[in-house]
């Protein structure tokens, strides 16, 4: 009778454990990272008798969690990729909003500014038209500064967000290290601490939201967590904090990730981070935001330099040579980020200088100079990695992408590096240089005059100054036929082609008269054309420089795009980045969602399934209880019979 009672008791306890496990599953149906648990039963070895083996019931062998290490790992990695893509895509959407289209955009301000000189050209002495033009200049500068300030605000927000996520990641890493220790201690019992393992897996998943990791299981039950492929973030019960610092050039606009282990700081390669919000934000800050800043800076620098140069070739209402319309960009160490920042580990004394050679050839890029000797090395255009060799001993400055790169002083040592950031502050510092309508220099310092006895069809198309004030004038062209002419400033006979530019700058052996002339038509022998200084009597009736400023609209300046299309090209490049990032986010999010669905199909709690288990094991529990009741009744009857 005692054997029956033991069987009933074991069965009752086993079914009670199953019911308790089922209840535990139901209670944790909404717990993040919880894996459904199941009780594993085993038959108690039967007792041998002459009539065969008599069963002795059932015991609970263990409680297991329904868990796929492969799917958990894949879902975690996919979640990290999705988090990184989403973080970058969200910031790119904010970046797009800084550069909108429409009448309030920078592109419209540029067009309005250049078009405003049309009214000045039609009425050179109209102070109202001149005031409107200067207002447009000021508005353009203001929109450039506002865009730059918006980039700075976005930069600040990203920096603060990175700091918050670094703190969160370090907290999670420390929590994983702590739970590692608890799991190692608990495994000494010989049973798996399922809830602790779930908690650790969830912590790892949350950590991968910030920075993608790889994990290695250790024999003591702990897990090693690594970032950047091989940098140990968690080993056993020890966690190594991560932090941010500026790059090798102390660039305040870029950040690098460091891991601090045993007092040693090791740089984590940004490319190897692969996924996580920290990786996505670093990529946005160091690449996307920097590119947008360079694009805006290039437009600012190109437009302001071209406008200033052309305005200086004009004459104002009082006969003065024109000044700058915009504050010129100063490539000095007073900038927030000097355009020639040396690397931290440089050992030489070299100092670099930068100036503009041709504002129509600027590339929106930073540059890195690497010295292999005192004056030799290569310069890398960071936007595409193109290398250009230099030797300042023979060529100083080096002309590249519209800039003069110069070794201004000192000598470099092999291995010295410099970061050149031409556009770092051009938009943030731009201002309208003056606001006096009379000072607007829209008159040309040159005048052209056809000979009074000309008989051909010669006509002036454009006469443009190359220097101001012009020198060595007047210069007369004497046509000796329909295709040849002589000049009064230099000996020789020159060929004439209708519509072809005639440059006032002649070989160095002759006096220089700096201007450019385009004539159309067919001259006849004896026809003349004279270039002279603008007579004071006609100065204020002339608007040649206003027309030249308007012509800047069609100058190919930004990767082949004309000046007025520069902004459209810029927002197109940013839009392509945003569109690509959005597509990557959609793909990675879909993959992550599918893998999470596959993982929860194995590990998740199904309430319908658990409800059916409750009914099933409730009946088994009740049957066990009934067996105990019957056994007790039989035992009582037997005792009573024996007592008689």
C-alpha positions as CSV (number, residue, x, y, z in Angstrom):
1,X,0.0,0.0,0.0
2,X,2.9,2.4,0.7
3,X,4.2,1.9,-2.9
4,X,0.8,3.1,-4.3
5,X,0.9,6.0,-2.0
6,X,4.5,6.9,-3.0
7,X,3.5,6.7,-6.7
8,X,0.5,8.9,-6.1
9,X,2.6,11.4,-4.1
10,X,5.3,11.6,-6.8
11,X,2.7,12.0,-9.5
12,X,1.0,14.8,-7.5
13,X,4.2,16.6,-7.0
14,X,5.2,16.2,-10.7
15,X,1.9,17.6,-11.9
16,X,2.1,20.4,-9.4
17,X,5.5,21.3,-10.8
18,X,4.1,21.3,-14.3
19,X,1.2,23.4,-13.3
20,X,3.5,25.8,-11.5
21,X,5.8,26.0,-14.6
22,X,2.7,26.7,-16.8
23,X,1.6,29.4,-14.5
24,X,5.1,30.9,-14.6
25,X,4.8,31.0,-18.4
26,X,1.4,32.7,-18.3
27,X,2.6,35.2,-15.8
28,X,5.6,36.2,-18.0
29,X,3.8,36.2,-21.3
30,X,4.6,40.0,-21.7
31,X,8.0,39.9,-20.1
32,X,10.7,41.0,-22.6
33,X,13.2,38.3,-23.4
34,X,11.4,35.6,-21.5
35,X,11.7,32.1,-22.9
36,X,8.9,29.6,-22.4
37,X,9.8,26.9,-19.9
38,X,8.8,23.2,-19.8
39,X,9.0,20.6,-17.2
40,X,10.8,17.4,-18.3
41,X,9.5,14.3,-16.7
42,X,11.3,11.0,-16.2
43,X,10.0,7.6,-15.2
44,X,11.2,6.3,-11.8
45,X,12.9,2.9,-12.3
46,X,10.5,0.1,-11.5
47,X,10.9,-2.4,-8.7
48,X,11.6,-6.0,-9.7
49,X,9.3,-8.7,-8.4
50,X,8.6,-12.3,-9.3
51,X,5.7,-11.1,-11.3
52,X,7.8,-8.5,-13.2
53,X,8.8,-4.9,-12.7
54,X,6.3,-2.8,-10.9
55,X,6.4,0.9,-11.8
56,X,7.2,3.5,-9.1
57,X,5.8,6.6,-10.7
58,X,7.3,9.8,-12.2
59,X,9.7,12.5,-11.2
60,X,10.5,16.0,-12.6
61,X,14.0,15.6,-14.2
62,X,14.5,19.4,-14.9
63,X,12.9,22.6,-16.1
64,X,14.2,23.6,-19.5
65,X,13.6,26.8,-21.5
66,X,12.6,26.6,-25.1
67,X,15.5,28.3,-26.7
68,X,17.4,28.4,-30.0
69,X,20.9,29.8,-29.6
70,X,21.2,30.3,-33.4
71,X,17.9,32.2,-33.8
72,X,18.6,34.3,-30.7
73,X,22.0,35.2,-32.0
74,X,20.7,36.0,-35.5
75,X,17.8,38.1,-34.2
76,X,20.1,40.0,-31.9
77,X,22.6,40.8,-34.8
78,X,19.7,41.8,-37.1
79,X,18.3,44.0,-34.4
80,X,21.6,45.8,-34.1
81,X,21.8,46.4,-37.8
82,X,18.2,47.7,-37.8
83,X,18.9,50.0,-34.9
84,X,22.0,51.5,-36.6
85,X,20.2,52.0,-39.9
86,X,17.2,53.6,-38.2
87,X,19.3,56.0,-36.1
88,X,21.2,57.2,-39.2
89,X,18.0,57.4,-41.3
90,X,16.2,59.5,-38.7
91,X,19.0,62.0,-38.5
92,X,19.3,62.2,-42.3
93,X,15.6,63.2,-42.4
94,X,16.4,66.0,-40.0
95,X,19.3,67.0,-42.2
96,X,17.0,67.1,-45.3
97,X,14.7,69.5,-43.4
98,X,17.6,72.0,-43.0
99,X,17.8,72.3,-46.8
100,X,14.2,72.6,-48.1
101,X,13.1,73.7,-51.5
102,X,10.7,76.5,-52.4
103,X,10.9,80.3,-51.9
104,X,12.3,80.1,-48.4
105,X,15.3,78.0,-49.5
106,X,18.9,79.1,-49.9
107,X,18.6,78.3,-53.6
108,X,15.8,80.8,-54.1
109,X,17.8,83.4,-52.2
110,X,20.8,82.9,-54.5
111,X,18.6,83.3,-57.6
112,X,16.8,86.3,-56.2
113,X,20.2,87.9,-55.3
114,X,21.6,87.5,-58.8
115,X,18.3,88.5,-60.5
116,X,18.1,91.7,-58.4
117,X,21.1,93.0,-60.4
118,X,18.9,93.0,-63.5
119,X,17.0,96.1,-62.2
120,X,20.3,97.7,-61.3
121,X,21.6,97.0,-64.8
122,X,18.4,98.7,-66.3
123,X,18.7,101.8,-64.0
124,X,22.3,102.1,-62.7
125,X,21.6,105.3,-60.8
126,X,18.4,104.1,-59.1
127,X,19.3,103.9,-55.4
128,X,16.1,101.9,-54.7
129,X,17.2,99.2,-57.1
130,X,20.6,99.2,-55.6
131,X,19.2,98.9,-52.0
132,X,17.1,95.9,-53.1
133,X,20.2,94.2,-54.5
134,X,22.1,94.8,-51.3
135,X,19.1,93.5,-49.3
136,X,19.2,90.3,-51.4
137,X,22.9,90.0,-50.7
138,X,22.3,90.3,-47.0
139,X,19.4,87.8,-47.1
140,X,21.6,85.3,-48.9
141,X,24.3,85.6,-46.3
142,X,21.7,85.3,-43.5
143,X,20.3,82.0,-45.0
144,X,23.7,80.6,-45.3
145,X,24.4,81.4,-41.6
146,X,21.1,80.0,-40.5
147,X,21.7,76.7,-42.4
148,X,25.2,76.5,-40.8
149,X,23.7,77.2,-37.3
150,X,21.1,74.4,-37.9
151,X,23.9,72.1,-38.8
152,X,25.6,73.1,-35.5
153,X,22.4,72.5,-33.6
154,X,22.1,69.1,-35.2
155,X,25.7,68.3,-34.4
156,X,25.1,69.3,-30.8
157,X,22.0,67.0,-30.6
158,X,23.9,64.1,-32.0
159,X,26.8,64.6,-29.6
160,X,24.4,64.7,-26.6
161,X,22.6,61.6,-27.9
162,X,25.9,59.7,-28.4
163,X,26.9,60.5,-24.8
164,X,23.5,59.2,-23.5
165,X,23.8,56.0,-25.5
166,X,27.4,55.5,-24.4
167,X,26.3,55.7,-20.8
168,X,23.4,53.3,-21.4
169,X,25.7,50.8,-23.1
170,X,28.2,50.9,-20.3
171,X,25.4,50.3,-17.8
172,X,24.2,47.3,-19.7
173,X,27.7,45.9,-20.0
174,X,28.1,46.2,-16.2
175,X,24.8,44.4,-15.7
176,X,25.9,41.6,-18.0
177,X,29.1,41.2,-16.0
178,X,27.1,41.1,-12.8
179,X,24.7,38.5,-14.0
180,X,27.6,36.5,-15.4
181,X,28.8,36.1,-11.9
182,X,25.4,35.0,-10.6
183,X,25.0,32.4,-13.3
184,X,28.5,31.0,-12.7
185,X,27.7,30.6,-9.0
186,X,24.3,29.1,-9.7
187,X,25.5,26.5,-12.2
188,X,27.3,24.7,-9.3
189,X,23.9,23.2,-8.4
190,X,23.9,21.2,-11.6
191,X,20.7,22.8,-12.9
192,X,20.2,25.6,-15.5
193,X,19.2,29.0,-14.1
194,X,16.6,29.7,-16.8
195,X,15.4,33.0,-15.7
196,X,18.9,34.4,-15.2
197,X,19.9,33.2,-18.7
198,X,16.8,34.9,-20.2
199,X,17.7,38.1,-18.3
200,X,21.3,38.0,-19.7
201,X,20.1,37.3,-23.2
202,X,17.7,40.3,-23.0
203,X,20.5,42.5,-21.6
204,X,22.7,41.4,-24.6
205,X,19.8,42.2,-27.0
206,X,19.4,45.6,-25.4
207,X,23.2,46.2,-25.6
208,X,23.1,45.4,-29.3
209,X,20.6,48.1,-29.8
210,X,23.4,50.5,-29.0
211,X,26.5,48.7,-30.3
212,X,26.7,45.4,-32.2
213,X,28.4,42.6,-30.3
214,X,29.6,39.1,-30.7
215,X,29.3,36.6,-27.8
216,X,31.3,33.6,-26.8
217,X,30.1,31.1,-24.2
218,X,32.6,30.1,-21.5
219,X,32.8,26.8,-19.6
220,X,31.8,28.4,-16.3
221,X,28.5,29.6,-17.7
222,X,29.6,33.2,-18.3
223,X,29.5,34.8,-21.7
224,X,32.2,37.0,-23.2
225,X,30.9,40.0,-25.1
226,X,33.0,41.7,-27.8
227,X,32.6,44.8,-30.0
228,X,34.5,45.8,-33.1
229,X,35.2,42.1,-33.9
230,X,37.7,41.5,-31.1
231,X,37.6,44.2,-28.4
232,X,36.4,42.6,-25.1
233,X,33.6,44.6,-23.6
234,X,32.6,42.0,-21.0
235,X,34.9,39.2,-19.7
236,X,33.4,37.1,-16.9
237,X,32.3,39.5,-14.1
238,X,34.4,42.4,-15.5
239,X,33.2,45.1,-17.9
240,X,35.3,47.6,-19.9
241,X,33.7,51.0,-20.3
242,X,33.5,52.6,-23.7
243,X,33.9,56.4,-24.4
244,X,34.3,58.9,-27.2
245,X,37.1,61.2,-28.1
246,X,38.0,63.4,-31.1
247,X,40.1,62.0,-33.9
248,X,43.8,62.2,-34.4
249,X,43.5,65.9,-35.6
250,X,41.4,67.0,-32.6
251,X,38.5,67.7,-35.0
252,X,35.6,68.7,-32.8
253,X,33.1,67.7,-35.4
254,X,34.1,64.0,-35.5
255,X,34.3,61.3,-32.8
256,X,36.0,58.0,-32.4
257,X,35.0,55.2,-30.1
258,X,37.4,54.0,-27.4
259,X,37.3,51.0,-25.1
260,X,39.1,51.3,-21.8
261,X,40.5,48.0,-20.4
262,X,42.9,47.7,-17.6
263,X,43.8,51.4,-17.9
264,X,44.6,51.1,-21.6
265,X,42.6,52.9,-24.2
266,X,42.1,51.1,-27.5
267,X,40.5,52.6,-30.6
268,X,37.6,50.7,-32.0
269,X,37.4,50.9,-35.8
270,X,34.1,52.6,-36.8
271,X,33.7,50.3,-39.8
272,X,34.0,47.2,-37.7
273,X,31.1,48.4,-35.4
274,X,28.7,47.3,-38.1
275,X,25.4,48.0,-36.2
276,X,23.8,49.6,-33.2
277,X,22.6,53.2,-32.7
278,X,26.1,54.4,-31.7
279,X,27.5,53.1,-35.0
280,X,24.6,54.7,-36.9
281,X,25.1,58.1,-35.2
282,X,28.9,58.0,-35.6
283,X,28.4,57.3,-39.3
284,X,26.0,60.2,-39.6
285,X,28.2,62.6,-37.7
286,X,31.5,61.7,-39.2
287,X,30.3,61.2,-42.8
288,X,26.8,62.5,-43.6
289,X,26.8,65.6,-41.5
290,X,30.4,66.4,-42.4
291,X,29.5,66.1,-46.1
292,X,26.5,68.4,-45.7
293,X,28.7,70.9,-44.0
294,X,31.2,70.7,-46.8
295,X,28.5,71.1,-49.5
296,X,27.1,74.1,-47.8
297,X,30.6,75.5,-47.2
298,X,31.5,75.0,-50.9
299,X,28.4,76.9,-52.0
300,X,29.1,79.7,-49.6
301,X,32.8,79.9,-50.4
302,X,32.2,79.6,-54.2
303,X,29.4,82.1,-54.4
304,X,31.0,84.7,-52.0
305,X,34.4,84.4,-53.7
306,X,33.0,84.7,-57.2
307,X,30.7,87.6,-56.3
308,X,33.5,89.5,-54.4
309,X,35.9,89.0,-57.3
310,X,33.5,90.3,-59.9
311,X,32.3,93.2,-57.7
312,X,35.8,94.3,-57.2
313,X,36.1,94.7,-61.0
314,X,33.4,97.4,-61.0
315,X,33.1,101.0,-60.2
316,X,30.6,102.6,-57.8
317,X,28.6,105.8,-58.2
318,X,31.5,107.9,-56.8
319,X,34.1,106.4,-59.1
320,X,35.6,104.1,-56.5
321,X,36.8,100.6,-57.2
322,X,34.3,98.0,-55.8
323,X,34.9,96.2,-52.5
324,X,33.7,92.9,-51.2
325,X,30.0,92.1,-51.2
326,X,30.5,89.4,-48.6
327,X,33.0,89.0,-45.8
328,X,35.8,86.9,-47.4
329,X,36.6,83.6,-45.8
330,X,39.8,83.7,-43.8
331,X,41.8,80.5,-43.6
332,X,43.4,81.2,-40.3
333,X,43.9,79.4,-37.0
334,X,41.2,81.7,-35.5
335,X,38.6,79.5,-37.0
336,X,36.8,77.0,-34.8
337,X,38.5,74.2,-36.8
338,X,41.7,75.5,-38.4
339,X,41.9,74.5,-42.1
340,X,45.4,73.0,-41.5
341,X,45.2,71.0,-38.3
342,X,48.2,68.9,-37.6
343,X,47.9,65.4,-36.3
344,X,48.4,64.9,-32.5
345,X,51.6,62.8,-33.0
346,X,53.4,65.1,-35.5
347,X,57.1,65.6,-34.6
348,X,58.1,68.1,-37.3
349,X,57.8,71.9,-37.4
350,X,55.9,72.2,-40.7
351,X,52.9,74.6,-40.9
352,X,50.4,74.5,-43.8
353,X,48.6,77.4,-45.5
354,X,45.5,77.4,-47.8
355,X,44.2,79.9,-50.3
356,X,41.7,79.9,-53.2
357,X,43.1,79.5,-56.7
358,X,39.8,79.0,-58.6
359,X,36.4,79.1,-56.9
360,X,34.8,77.3,-59.9
361,X,36.8,74.1,-59.3
362,X,36.1,73.5,-55.6
363,X,35.4,70.0,-54.4
364,X,33.2,69.4,-51.3
365,X,35.8,67.5,-49.4
366,X,38.3,67.5,-46.6
367,X,41.9,66.7,-47.4
368,X,44.6,64.7,-45.5
369,X,48.3,65.4,-46.1
370,X,50.8,62.6,-45.3
371,X,54.5,63.5,-45.4
372,X,57.0,60.8,-46.4
373,X,59.8,63.3,-46.0
374,X,60.5,66.9,-45.2
375,X,58.7,68.3,-48.3
376,X,57.3,65.2,-50.1
377,X,54.3,63.1,-49.6
378,X,50.7,62.6,-50.8
379,X,47.4,64.4,-50.2
380,X,44.2,62.4,-50.0
381,X,40.9,63.8,-51.0
382,X,38.8,62.2,-48.3
383,X,35.5,62.3,-50.2
384,X,36.7,59.6,-52.7
385,X,40.2,58.6,-51.6
386,X,42.0,60.0,-54.6
387,X,45.8,60.5,-54.0
388,X,47.9,63.3,-55.3
389,X,51.7,63.4,-54.9
390,X,53.4,66.6,-53.8
391,X,56.9,67.9,-53.5
392,X,56.9,71.4,-52.0
393,X,60.6,71.7,-52.7
394,X,59.8,72.0,-56.4
395,X,56.1,73.1,-56.4
396,X,54.9,75.4,-53.7
397,X,52.0,75.9,-53.7
398,X,50.3,72.7,-55.0
399,X,47.2,73.6,-56.9
400,X,44.4,71.1,-56.4
401,X,40.6,71.3,-56.7
402,X,40.7,75.1,-56.9
403,X,42.9,75.5,-53.8
404,X,46.5,76.4,-53.2
405,X,48.1,74.0,-50.7
406,X,51.3,75.6,-49.4
407,X,54.1,74.7,-47.0
408,X,54.3,78.0,-45.3
409,X,57.1,77.4,-42.8
410,X,59.1,74.7,-41.1
411,X,60.0,71.2,-42.1
412,X,57.9,68.0,-41.8
413,X,59.2,64.7,-40.5
414,X,58.2,61.4,-42.2
415,X,54.9,60.3,-40.8
416,X,53.6,63.8,-40.1
417,X,50.0,64.4,-41.1
418,X,47.7,67.4,-41.6
419,X,43.9,67.6,-41.9
420,X,42.8,70.3,-44.3
421,X,39.1,71.5,-43.8
422,X,38.5,74.3,-46.3
423,X,34.8,74.6,-45.6
424,X,34.6,74.2,-41.8
425,X,33.5,77.8,-41.0
426,X,32.8,79.6,-44.3
427,X,29.0,79.4,-43.9
428,X,29.0,80.2,-40.2
429,X,31.1,83.4,-40.6
430,X,29.6,84.9,-43.8
431,X,28.2,88.4,-43.6
432,X,27.2,91.1,-46.0
433,X,30.2,93.4,-46.2
434,X,28.5,96.7,-46.6
435,X,25.0,98.3,-47.0
436,X,25.5,101.6,-48.8
437,X,23.6,101.6,-52.2
438,X,26.1,104.2,-53.7
439,X,29.0,101.8,-53.0
440,X,27.5,99.1,-55.2
441,X,30.0,98.9,-58.1
442,X,27.9,98.0,-61.1
443,X,29.7,100.1,-63.7
444,X,32.5,98.6,-65.8
445,X,35.9,100.4,-65.7
446,X,36.1,99.7,-69.4
447,X,34.5,101.2,-72.5
448,X,34.5,99.9,-76.0
449,X,34.1,102.0,-79.1
450,X,33.7,101.1,-82.8
451,X,35.6,103.1,-85.4
452,X,33.4,105.9,-86.8
453,X,34.4,104.9,-90.4
454,X,33.8,101.1,-90.0
455,X,32.0,99.5,-93.0
456,X,31.9,95.9,-91.8
457,X,29.2,94.2,-89.6
458,X,31.4,94.1,-86.5
459,X,29.5,94.3,-83.2
460,X,30.5,94.1,-79.6
461,X,29.1,91.2,-77.6
462,X,30.9,91.5,-74.3
463,X,33.7,93.5,-72.8
464,X,34.8,92.3,-69.4
465,X,37.5,93.7,-67.0
466,X,40.1,91.3,-65.6
467,X,41.7,93.8,-63.3
468,X,40.6,97.1,-61.7
469,X,41.7,99.7,-62.4
470,X,42.7,98.7,-65.9
471,X,46.2,99.7,-67.1
472,X,47.9,100.3,-70.4
473,X,44.8,101.7,-72.2
474,X,43.6,102.5,-74.7
475,X,44.2,99.5,-77.0
476,X,43.0,99.7,-80.6
477,X,42.4,96.7,-82.8
478,X,43.0,97.5,-86.5
479,X,41.4,94.9,-88.8
480,X,43.4,94.2,-91.9
481,X,40.7,91.9,-93.4
482,X,37.8,89.8,-92.4
483,X,40.0,87.4,-90.4
484,X,43.0,89.3,-89.3
485,X,43.9,92.3,-87.1
486,X,46.8,94.1,-85.5
487,X,46.9,95.6,-82.0
488,X,48.3,98.9,-80.8
489,X,49.8,97.4,-77.6
490,X,51.9,94.6,-79.2
491,X,53.5,93.9,-82.6
492,X,52.2,91.1,-84.8
493,X,49.2,90.0,-86.7
494,X,46.4,88.0,-85.0
495,X,43.6,85.8,-86.4
496,X,40.0,86.9,-85.8
497,X,37.1,84.5,-85.4
498,X,33.6,85.8,-84.8
499,X,32.5,85.0,-81.2
500,X,35.9,84.0,-80.1
501,X,37.4,85.7,-77.0
502,X,40.2,88.3,-77.5
503,X,42.2,88.5,-74.3
504,X,43.8,91.7,-73.2
505,X,46.6,89.8,-71.4
506,X,49.3,89.2,-74.0
507,X,52.7,87.4,-73.8
508,X,54.9,88.5,-70.9
509,X,57.2,90.3,-73.3
510,X,54.6,92.9,-74.0
511,X,52.7,95.4,-71.7
512,X,49.7,93.8,-69.9
513,X,46.2,95.3,-70.5
514,X,43.9,93.0,-68.6
515,X,40.5,92.6,-70.1
516,X,38.4,90.1,-72.2
517,X,36.5,91.0,-75.4
518,X,34.1,89.1,-77.6
519,X,33.2,90.6,-81.0
520,X,30.7,89.2,-83.6
521,X,30.3,89.9,-87.2
522,X,32.6,90.3,-90.2
523,X,34.9,93.3,-90.2
524,X,36.4,94.8,-93.3
525,X,39.9,96.1,-93.9
526,X,40.3,99.5,-92.1
527,X,37.6,98.8,-89.4
528,X,38.8,99.5,-85.9
529,X,37.7,98.8,-82.3
530,X,39.2,100.6,-79.2
531,X,39.2,99.4,-75.6
532,X,39.6,102.4,-73.2
533,X,39.0,103.4,-69.6
534,X,35.4,104.3,-68.8
535,X,35.0,108.1,-69.2
536,X,33.8,109.8,-66.0
537,X,31.0,111.5,-67.9
538,X,29.5,108.1,-68.9
539,X,30.4,106.1,-65.8
540,X,27.1,106.2,-64.1
541,X,25.2,105.4,-67.2
542,X,27.1,102.1,-67.6
543,X,26.0,98.8,-66.0
544,X,28.6,96.5,-67.5
545,X,29.6,95.0,-64.1
546,X,26.0,94.4,-63.1
547,X,25.6,92.3,-66.3
548,X,28.8,90.5,-65.4
549,X,27.5,89.7,-62.0
550,X,24.3,88.4,-63.5
551,X,26.4,86.2,-65.8
552,X,27.7,84.4,-62.8
553,X,24.4,82.5,-62.8
554,X,25.6,80.4,-65.8
555,X,29.1,79.8,-64.6
556,X,29.9,76.1,-64.2
557,X,31.0,76.0,-60.6
558,X,29.8,73.0,-58.7
559,X,30.9,69.7,-60.3
560,X,29.8,71.0,-63.7
561,X,26.5,72.5,-62.4
562,X,26.0,76.2,-62.8
563,X,26.0,78.5,-59.8
564,X,22.2,78.8,-59.6
565,X,21.9,75.0,-59.8
566,X,24.5,74.5,-57.0
567,X,21.9,74.3,-54.3
568,X,19.7,71.9,-56.2
569,X,22.7,69.7,-56.7
570,X,23.5,69.9,-53.0
571,X,20.0,68.9,-51.8
572,X,20.0,66.1,-54.4
573,X,23.2,64.6,-52.9
574,X,21.7,64.8,-49.4
575,X,18.4,63.4,-50.7
576,X,20.2,60.4,-52.3
577,X,21.9,59.7,-49.0
578,X,18.6,59.9,-47.1
579,X,16.8,57.8,-49.6
580,X,19.5,55.1,-49.5
581,X,19.5,55.1,-45.7
582,X,15.7,54.9,-45.6
583,X,15.8,51.9,-48.0
584,X,18.4,50.2,-45.9
585,X,16.3,50.8,-42.8
586,X,13.2,49.2,-44.4
587,X,15.2,46.1,-45.4
588,X,17.1,45.7,-42.1
589,X,13.9,46.3,-40.1
590,X,12.0,43.7,-42.1
591,X,14.8,41.1,-41.6
592,X,15.0,41.9,-37.9
593,X,11.2,41.5,-37.5
594,X,11.2,38.2,-39.4
595,X,14.0,36.7,-37.3
596,X,12.4,37.9,-34.1
597,X,9.1,36.2,-35.2
598,X,11.1,33.0,-35.8
599,X,12.7,33.3,-32.4
600,X,9.5,33.9,-30.6
601,X,7.8,31.0,-32.4
602,X,10.2,28.8,-30.4
603,X,10.7,30.8,-27.2
604,X,7.5,32.8,-26.9
605,X,4.5,32.0,-24.7
606,X,1.3,31.0,-26.5
607,X,-1.6,31.5,-24.1
608,X,-3.9,29.1,-25.9
609,X,-1.3,26.4,-25.6
610,X,-0.7,27.1,-22.0
611,X,-4.4,27.1,-21.3
612,X,-4.7,23.6,-22.8
613,X,-1.8,22.5,-20.7
614,X,-3.6,23.8,-17.6
615,X,-6.6,21.6,-18.4
616,X,-4.5,18.6,-19.2
617,X,-2.3,18.7,-16.1
618,X,-5.1,19.8,-13.9
619,X,-6.8,16.6,-14.7
620,X,-3.6,14.7,-14.0
621,X,-3.2,16.5,-10.7
622,X,-6.8,15.7,-9.8
623,X,-6.3,12.0,-10.7
624,X,-3.1,11.9,-8.6
625,X,-5.0,13.5,-5.7
626,X,-7.9,10.9,-6.2
627,X,-5.3,8.1,-6.1
628,X,-4.0,9.4,-2.8
629,X,-7.6,9.6,-1.5
630,X,-8.4,6.0,-2.6
631,X,-5.1,4.7,-1.2
632,X,-5.8,6.5,2.1
633,X,-9.3,5.0,2.2
634,X,-8.0,1.5,1.5
635,X,-5.3,2.0,4.1
636,X,-7.9,3.1,6.7
637,X,-10.2,0.1,6.0
638,X,-7.2,-2.2,6.4
639,X,-6.2,-0.7,9.7
640,X,-9.8,-1.0,11.0
641,X,-10.0,-4.6,9.9
642,X,-6.7,-5.5,11.6
643,X,-7.9,-3.8,14.8
644,X,-10.9,-6.1,15.3
